[in-house]
Amino acid sequence: MSAPRSHSLVIGAGLAGLAAADVLASELGGGRQVTVIEPSGRVGGVLGTVHGDGWLVERSADCFLAARPEAVTLARRLGLDSELIGVEPRARRALVWHAGRGVPAPAGFRLMAPGRATGILTTSLLSPLGRARLLWERFVPARRPASGDEDESLESFATRRLGREAFDRLVQPLASGIWTADPARLSMAAACGDFLAMERDAGSLWAGERARLRRQAGVSESSGARYGQFVTLASGMETLPRRLADDLRSRGVRFVTGSVSSLERTNDDRWQMAGTGLDAAAATADTVVIAAPAPVASGMLDRLDRLLADDLSAIDYAGSCIVSLGFARDQVSHPLDAAGMVIPRVAGRRILAVSFSSSKFPGRAPPGCVLMRVFVGGALDREVMELDDDALVELALGEVGYLLGARGEPKLASVERWNQAMPQYHVGHLARVARIEAAVSRHPGLAVAGAAYTGVGIPQVIASGQVAARRCLGSV
Ligand SMILES: Cc1cc2nc3c(=O)[nH]c(=O)nc-3n(C[C@H](O)[C@H](O)[C@H](O)COP(=O)(O)OP(=O)(O)OC[C@H]3O[C@@H](n4cnc5c(N)ncnc54)[C@H](O)[C@@H]3O)c2cc1C
């Protein structure tokens, strides 16, 4: 196949790449072609769903935030409206392991924003002193950072505002269930900008959260994370990228199995790709969206722009493992009446969290059975990734036996390894992303997209693909 006159190439068929191809396909008319190149031969990147014998096991993400529009809007446009299901009402709370049992996060407490005084006054997660310190948050003076020093780690921010005990027993475990990050390095500005803004604009998290609740009067209250605002697809998360890829194919987008190793600018202001599986039509393009992970993007751009490549490779990634375990209901003594349980680091256990998959959503386990997903690893326990699958299953079984009273042989046990799959937004991340965007904008027709930059959640990743496609079109 010969090179088309005008051609857009998307590198990587994860959600970011597919979302970019979606914009490119709808905004480009006659004569232009769009190609998506992906080494794995499948679409969706980290997203995947395994079905079998009445179980539905998500390989990575199991739901997404509906409060941001991008993912829900996309699902609806693809005819998946009837597939969208919310978290079961009885599961809209998080448990935190404390003093030998799972204790609900205080009612109304949102990651680090104290919602209601009664929830804090009555929680057994904190000592009387810890509760008083948390309630004192409203009187803690706002930090007035010097210009250029606005960012701060999550641990520093939460300890400063809420006290060490609230951080150790509440914020750290809730946050690690989301980012699997080191809280002493996780950037507030990049990961929790809204809480930073509350301190800056309202003077405290307490006042900021009150104002937010007044603005959103009527929004149902849940504790820990905002479980009432999360949805999934009844047939599993993989349906979203698959359906989008089918739609793109029907609109003429071409999918090629192969990978890009480098790209360079040609004398006639086009992009020339090197790699495997590239036919003549895929190897040159006038616009390129790189939607592969940042270290891979760095390798592609190394010869073109060294400083840009250095900034991309400096984005750190952490890994995690998910051990999915299925049991007959009567093998587990815990009522599993929550979305899951997070385990504080100070508890000294070896797992980060357990998600109660079959409590959250219907259709995840056969009748009379329960499914749970045990999260292991993250930035603070990279060594655990070295265990083999049998050892990981043993570890997870031991933990759910201790934490949830799960007994006997599981009916299902599977391990998903996510080596270097979670970008880590360290302090200074936003400044790095600004440098990356400035550098990329100096190369007409080039853009980068994906979880590495402006949000790891599914709606943010879709948005990053859409923005990248528009930027790259606007620059040629
Ligand atoms: C274990 C786990 C659980 C998660 N849970 C949730 C959740 O519950 N809710 C939520 O909102 N988010 C969750 N996330 C985050 C979210 O799923 C991801 O941020 C998002 O799916 C990443 O999409 P992406 O397109 O940026 O990257 P990826 O999905 O990583 O896609 C990148 C693609 O680039 C391809 N590629 C690599 N190298 C090359 C090359 N040289 N040439 C061409 N292509 C290449 C890869 O094969 C891959 O297909 C989770 C993530 C993980 C890992």
The ligand as an SDF file (V2000), in Angstrom:
LIG
                    3D

 53 58  0  0  0  0  0  0  0  0999 V2000
   -4.0880   -2.3180   37.5390 C   0  0  0  0  0  0  0  0  0  0  0  0
   -4.7670   -1.0490   37.1080 C   0  0  0  0  0  0  0  0  0  0  0  0
   -6.0250   -0.7270   37.6360 C   0  0  0  0  0  0  0  0  0  0  0  0
   -6.6620    0.4520   37.2430 C   0  0  0  0  0  0  0  0  0  0  0  0
   -7.9160    0.7510   37.7440 N   0  0  0  0  0  0  0  0  0  0  0  0
   -8.5720    1.8510   37.2880 C   0  0  0  0  0  0  0  0  0  0  0  0
   -9.9380    2.0930   37.6440 C   0  0  0  0  0  0  0  0  0  0  0  0
  -10.5680    1.3050   38.3510 O   0  0  0  0  0  0  0  0  0  0  0  0
  -10.5450    3.2060   37.1490 N   0  0  0  0  0  0  0  0  0  0  0  0
   -9.8900    4.0850   36.3150 C   0  0  0  0  0  0  0  0  0  0  0  0
  -10.4870    5.0960   35.8970 O   0  0  0  0  0  0  0  0  0  0  0  0
   -8.6100    3.8570   35.9260 N   0  0  0  0  0  0  0  0  0  0  0  0
   -7.9520    2.7700   36.3750 C   0  0  0  0  0  0  0  0  0  0  0  0
   -6.6730    2.5070   35.9500 N   0  0  0  0  0  0  0  0  0  0  0  0
   -6.0160    3.4750   35.0620 C   0  0  0  0  0  0  0  0  0  0  0  0
   -6.4670    3.3680   33.6050 C   0  0  0  0  0  0  0  0  0  0  0  0
   -6.9590    2.0890   33.3080 O   0  0  0  0  0  0  0  0  0  0  0  0
   -5.2760    3.6760   32.7120 C   0  0  0  0  0  0  0  0  0  0  0  0
   -4.6940    4.9140   33.1220 O   0  0  0  0  0  0  0  0  0  0  0  0
   -5.6260    3.8020   31.2300 C   0  0  0  0  0  0  0  0  0  0  0  0
   -6.3850    2.7030   30.7740 O   0  0  0  0  0  0  0  0  0  0  0  0
   -4.3290    3.9360   30.4370 C   0  0  0  0  0  0  0  0  0  0  0  0
   -4.6170    4.1250   29.0630 O   0  0  0  0  0  0  0  0  0  0  0  0
   -3.4700    4.5740   28.0600 P   0  0  0  0  0  0  0  0  0  0  0  0
   -4.0620    4.5600   26.7080 O   0  0  0  0  0  0  0  0  0  0  0  0
   -2.8500    5.8300   28.5350 O   0  0  0  0  0  0  0  0  0  0  0  0
   -2.3120    3.4910   28.2110 O   0  0  0  0  0  0  0  0  0  0  0  0
   -2.2560    1.9260   27.9130 P   0  0  0  0  0  0  0  0  0  0  0  0
   -3.5430    1.2870   28.2390 O   0  0  0  0  0  0  0  0  0  0  0  0
   -1.0220    1.4670   28.6110 O   0  0  0  0  0  0  0  0  0  0  0  0
   -2.0410    1.8400   26.3360 O   0  0  0  0  0  0  0  0  0  0  0  0
   -0.8060    2.1230   25.7150 C   0  0  0  0  0  0  0  0  0  0  0  0
   -0.7060    1.2690   24.4470 C   0  0  0  0  0  0  0  0  0  0  0  0
    0.5060    1.5940   23.7730 O   0  0  0  0  0  0  0  0  0  0  0  0
    0.9970    0.3960   23.2110 C   0  0  0  0  0  0  0  0  0  0  0  0
    2.4390    0.4950   22.8830 N   0  0  0  0  0  0  0  0  0  0  0  0
    3.4840    0.2840   23.7120 C   0  0  0  0  0  0  0  0  0  0  0  0
    4.6430    0.4160   23.0250 N   0  0  0  0  0  0  0  0  0  0  0  0
    4.3390    0.7210   21.7370 C   0  0  0  0  0  0  0  0  0  0  0  0
    5.1090    0.9710   20.5580 C   0  0  0  0  0  0  0  0  0  0  0  0
    6.4480    0.9580   20.5540 N   0  0  0  0  0  0  0  0  0  0  0  0
    4.4570    1.2490   19.3820 N   0  0  0  0  0  0  0  0  0  0  0  0
    3.1010    1.2690   19.3560 C   0  0  0  0  0  0  0  0  0  0  0  0
    2.3270    1.0370   20.4680 N   0  0  0  0  0  0  0  0  0  0  0  0
    2.9350    0.7790   21.6480 C   0  0  0  0  0  0  0  0  0  0  0  0
    0.6950   -0.6410   24.2890 C   0  0  0  0  0  0  0  0  0  0  0  0
    0.7440   -1.9680   23.7660 O   0  0  0  0  0  0  0  0  0  0  0  0
   -0.6880   -0.2250   24.7450 C   0  0  0  0  0  0  0  0  0  0  0  0
   -1.7200   -0.8690   24.0200 O   0  0  0  0  0  0  0  0  0  0  0  0
   -6.0220    1.3280   36.3110 C   0  0  0  0  0  0  0  0  0  0  0  0
   -4.7690    0.9870   35.7810 C   0  0  0  0  0  0  0  0  0  0  0  0
   -4.1480   -0.1880   36.1590 C   0  0  0  0  0  0  0  0  0  0  0  0
   -2.8190   -0.5530   35.5470 C   0  0  0  0  0  0  0  0  0  0  0  0
  1  2  1  0
  2  3  1  0
  2 52  2  0
  3  4  2  0
  4  5  1  0
  4 50  1  0
  5  6  2  0
  6  7  1  0
  6 13  1  0
  7  8  2  0
  7  9  1  0
  9 10  1  0
 10 11  2  0
 10 12  1  0
 12 13  2  0
 13 14  1  0
 14 15  1  0
 14 50  1  0
 15 16  1  0
 16 17  1  0
 16 18  1  0
 18 19  1  0
 18 20  1  0
 20 21  1  0
 20 22  1  0
 22 23  1  0
 23 24  1  0
 24 25  2  0
 24 26  1  0
 24 27  1  0
 27 28  1  0
 28 29  2  0
 28 30  1  0
 28 31  1  0
 31 32  1  0
 32 33  1  0
 33 34  1  0
 33 48  1  0
 34 35  1  0
 35 36  1  0
 35 46  1  0
 36 37  1  0
 36 45  1  0
 37 38  2  0
 38 39  1  0
 39 40  1  0
 39 45  2  0
 40 41  1  0
 40 42  2  0
 42 43  1  0
 43 44  2  0
 44 45  1  0
 46 47  1  0
 46 48  1  0
 48 49  1  0
 50 51  2  0
 51 52  1  0
 52 53  1  0
M  END
$$$$
